[in-house]
């Protein structure tokens, strides 16, 4: 389940970075920066899920995992919505 979520977000990040992967200070550049961060994290999640889980438990503790998971998925969904909105903008 964890790896499949990683693959899903990795595909979403790659879709954002397909046209232009240059990071800038405008809104589009910040969305690309978030896509790069998502891609790197999802690559780690796909290949080394236990390492990432241990690292997160060491930083946050075991209770915060569910809350952080919901927060990260929400932020990722907002980045995808922003990318779609920017793609449709003239």
C-alpha positions as CSV (number, residue, x, y, z in Angstrom):
1,X,0.0,0.0,0.0
2,X,2.8,2.4,0.9
3,X,4.7,1.8,-2.3
4,X,1.6,2.2,-4.4
5,X,0.9,5.6,-2.9
6,X,4.5,6.5,-3.7
7,X,4.1,5.4,-7.3
8,X,0.9,7.4,-7.6
9,X,2.5,10.6,-6.3
10,X,5.7,10.0,-8.3
11,X,3.6,9.9,-11.5
12,X,1.8,13.1,-10.5
13,X,5.1,14.8,-9.8
14,X,6.6,13.7,-13.2
15,X,3.5,14.9,-15.0
16,X,4.0,18.4,-13.5
17,X,7.7,18.4,-14.5
18,X,7.2,17.1,-18.0
19,X,6.9,20.4,-19.8
20,X,9.3,22.5,-17.8
21,X,11.3,21.5,-14.8
22,X,13.0,24.8,-14.0
23,X,12.3,26.2,-10.6
24,X,11.7,29.9,-10.3
25,X,10.3,32.5,-7.9
26,X,6.9,32.8,-9.5
27,X,3.9,30.6,-8.7
28,X,4.8,28.1,-11.5
29,X,8.3,27.8,-10.2
30,X,7.2,27.1,-6.7
31,X,4.8,24.4,-7.9
32,X,7.8,22.9,-9.7
33,X,9.8,23.0,-6.5
34,X,7.1,21.2,-4.7
35,X,7.0,18.6,-7.5
36,X,10.7,18.1,-7.3
37,X,10.4,17.6,-3.5
38,X,7.5,15.2,-4.0
39,X,9.4,13.2,-6.7
40,X,12.5,12.8,-4.5
41,X,10.4,11.7,-1.5
42,X,8.3,9.3,-3.5
43,X,11.4,7.7,-5.0
44,X,12.6,7.0,-1.5
45,X,9.1,5.8,-0.6
46,X,9.0,3.4,-3.6
47,X,12.4,1.8,-3.0
48,X,13.1,2.2,0.7
49,X,9.7,2.5,2.5
50,X,10.9,1.0,5.8
51,X,13.8,3.4,6.0
52,X,11.5,6.4,5.4
53,X,9.0,5.1,8.1
54,X,11.9,4.7,10.6
55,X,13.2,8.1,9.9
56,X,9.8,9.7,10.3
57,X,9.1,7.9,13.6
58,X,12.5,9.0,14.9
59,X,11.7,12.7,14.1
60,X,8.0,12.9,14.9
61,X,7.2,9.8,17.1
62,X,4.8,7.0,16.2
63,X,1.6,8.9,17.1
64,X,1.9,11.6,14.5
65,X,2.3,9.3,11.4
66,X,-1.4,9.3,10.5
67,X,-1.8,13.1,10.9
68,X,1.3,13.8,8.9
69,X,0.2,11.3,6.2
70,X,-3.2,13.1,5.8
71,X,-1.4,16.5,5.8
72,X,1.1,15.4,3.2
73,X,-1.5,14.0,0.9
74,X,-3.6,17.2,1.3
75,X,-0.6,19.4,0.3
76,X,0.2,17.1,-2.6
77,X,-3.4,17.3,-3.8
78,X,-3.2,21.1,-3.6
79,X,0.0,21.2,-5.6
80,X,-1.7,19.0,-8.3
81,X,-4.7,21.3,-8.3
82,X,-2.4,24.4,-8.6
83,X,-0.5,22.8,-11.5
84,X,-3.8,22.0,-13.3
85,X,-5.0,25.5,-12.8
86,X,-1.8,27.0,-14.0
87,X,-1.8,24.7,-17.1
88,X,-5.3,25.9,-18.0
89,X,-4.4,29.6,-17.5
90,X,-3.6,31.6,-20.6
